Amino acid sequence: MVIGNSPITPILFTIPQEQTIMTDKKQLDEALQALRNEILNLNTDDSRKQSLNTLADQIEQQIDDTSNTKHQGLVENLEETINEFEVEHPDLTSIINRILITLGNMGI
C-alpha cells in the first residue's frame, strides 16, 4: 500500500488461541451469570424455571469440561429454549442466543 510517496506496510496482529479461548470462556461465564439472574426474576412457573436452571447447569458443565462430547444436545436444548421463550421473554432469549454464539466461537 502506498500513501503519498511512502510505502506503508500493513501490520497484522494475531491473537493467541489461548487468549481467544479465555475471552470466550469469560464471555460465557458472564452470559451464564446473566442467564441465572434472568431466571431468578422470570415470571413463569417453577417447572419452567427448573428446566432453565438445568440448562444453565449444562452450560456450566460445558465451560468446565470443553472435551465434553454432548455439544450437539446442548446446542439443540438452547435452540429449543429460544423457540419456547422468544415471544414472552425476549431478554432471556437474547442471553441464550449470546451463549449459543459464544459456544459457536469456541467450536462447540
N, C-alpha and C positions, 0 to 999 in steps of 0.2 A: 504494500500500500504506500502511496506517495502523497504527502501533503505539502503543497508548495514545491520547493526543490529538495526537501529532505525525505528520504525513505523512512517509513515507520514500520517497525517490525511488531506485529501483534504479539502480545504476551498472553499465553494460555495458562490458566490456573486449573489444577485438578485438585479435587478434594479427596483425601484418602478414604478408601472404602470404610474403614473402621469408624471414621468420623461421621460419615453419612449414616451408617447403621446406628450410631449413638444418637444422632439427631432424630432419626426416625423413631427410635425407642423412646426418646424424650417426648416427642410429639404424641406418640401412642399413649404414654403414661398420662400426659396432660388431657388427652381426649377421654381416656378411661375415667379419670377423676371427674371430668365434666359430665360424663355419662352417669356415673354414680350419683352425683349431685342432682342431675335432672330426674333420675329415678326416684330419689327421695321426695322431690317436690311434685311428682307426677300425679295428676288427678285421674286415677284409674283404680281398678280393683286389685286386691292383694295378689291374686294368682298371676295377673299380668306383670305386676312388679316383681314377683318371684322369678318369673320367666326371664325378665330383663336382667335381674341380678345374676341368674345362672349364665346368661350370655356374657355379662361383664366378667364373671369368673373365668369363662373360657378364653376371653381375650387376654386376661391377666396371665393365664397359663401359657398362652402363646408368646407373650412378652418374655416370660421366664425361660421358656424352652423353645427356641426357634427351630430346633431339629424335629419338633413335633410334626407328625405326618398327617394330622387331622385338619390340615389347612382348608381343604375344599368344603368340609362340613361346616366349619366356622364361617367361611365366606357365604355359604348358602344360608345359614342361620341369620347372618347380618342382613342379607338381601331380603329375606322373608320378613324380618322385623321392620325394615324400612317400608315394605309394602303394607304391612299391617298398621303402622302408626303414622304414615306420612300425612294423612289428611287431618287427623285430630291433634297430632303432636309434632309440628314441623321442627321445633327446636331439637327434640330428641332425634328425629331422623337426620337432621343436619349433622349432629355429633356422630351418629353411627356411620354416615356417609364419609365423614372425615377419617374415621377409623378404617373404613374399607380402603380409602385412597392410600393411607399410610401403610397398611398391610400390603397393598399392591406395590408400593415403592420398595418394600422390603423383600419383594419376590414371593409373597405369600398369596 
